[in-house]
Amino acid sequence: MKNIVAGWKTTLLGLLILAIDIYYLLEKDAEIFKFSVLLILGIGFLFAPDSIIEGLRSVIKNNKDKKF
């Protein structure tokens, strides 16, 4: 629970992804693969620390030459 409160950015992102996932399941033609991927991402971001977002930002900033 401490990680959820301390890492509020990824918690909000995870909740947003889960809300989109539930909307996608109820309103759109639910494909199980897309639903599963969004569900895994949402749960992952829900419990992930905020350092993951900072790491992704640094990778994007350092990758100006598009060499991945």
N, C-alpha and C positions, 0 to 999 in steps of 0.2 A: 504494500500500500504506500510505503514511503516513496518508492520510485515513481508511482503514478502521480503523486502530488508534486514532487520535486521536478519531475520532467514534464511540465504542463504542455509544452509545445508538441511533443510527440503523442501525448495523451489526447489532446484535441484533434490532432491529425488522425490518430487511430479511430477515435469516435466518429469523425467525419467519414472516414472510409467505410466503417461498419454501417453507418446510416445510409450511405450510397449503395452499399451491398444489399441491404434489406429492401430499399426502394427498387433496385434492379431486379431483385427476386420477385417482388410483388407486382410491379408494373410492366416490366419488359419481358420479352421472351427469355426465360431463364435458361441459360446454358450452364451446365454444371461446372465446366472448366473455368469460365470467367467468374462465377460465383465463388468457387473454391479459392482462386487466386486472390480475389478481393478480401475474402474472409481471412486468409492467412496473413495478408499484408496488414489488414486492420488490427488483428490480434497482435501481430508483431510490433506494430507501431504503438499500440496501447501500452505495452510493457517495456518498450525500448527507452534507453536513456537519451537525453537531449544531445549528448555528444555525437550521436549518429548523424543528426542534422548538420552539426558543425563539420563533421568529417565529409559529408556529401558536398557541402558548400566549398570546402577547400579543394576537393577533387575537381569540381566544376571550374573554379577559378584558375587552378593550375593547368587545366586541360584546354588552354586557348588554341593550341595547334591542332586540336581534334585528333590527337593520337591516343587512342585507348588501347 
